[in-house]
Amino acid sequence: MPTVRLEGETAGRPIRDGEVVLGALERTGATSVRVGCRKGGCGACRVKVLSGEYTTLKMSRAHVTEQEEREGFALSCRLLAKTDLILSPAFRAPKRPG
């Protein structure tokens, strides 16, 4: 069973089979990753994967561009761990016109 650890933490949090990373973080009481729509559209749970292997489900390109995805950014509600992961919260407020 893979684990997820937030940068600066010493212990990993278990991720259940088929569970998205945000679900594991919420279930284990993590508070440093924001929670929003849980469907990949709002960008609140944006993180940067610092280490580990993963796949992602469909995410809004308004919150994670293709280039950012190549750099390790993802929405944790759409992130599935293949191995243990280390993450850094990476919320970015939406740009406002003007």
Secondary structure, 3 states (H helix, E strand, C coil): CCEEEECCCCCCEECCCCCCHHHHHHHCCCCCCCCCCCCCCCCCCEEEEEECCEEECCCCCCCCCHHHHHCCEEEHHHEEECCCEEEEECCCCCCCCC
